[in-house]
Amino acid sequence: MNNEPITKSQAIKSLDANSEFSIRLDVITWHTTPITDAEIANEISRLQGIYDSQEYARARATAYSALNQFEMQFDDQQNNTTTWVDAINDIKARFPK
């Protein structure tokens, strides 16, 4: 699983898109009303859960984009084959929801 960590900045902006702050050496300097560390940590966990739950979708999208789907569909129609459907089913099997 590709677990890209959600950053404090992403969590803060998710909680308050208008917040103004800077982060240096993991210390937040607030220029607007501060958000608590607990709220930020909870939001990081929430956002990370959402990101992680969509790993299959990112993996499928990468695999789908590697296919030349229009050509596969055309060839299947011309040759009475199921190459495209087989390829899609294989991707869905490899990356289940």
Secondary structure, DSSP 4 states (H G I P E B T S, - for coil): ---PPPPHHHHHHHH-TT--EEEETTEEEESSS---HHHHHHHHHHHHHHHHHTHHHHHHHHHHHHS-HHHHHHHHHHHT--HHHHHHHHHHHHS--
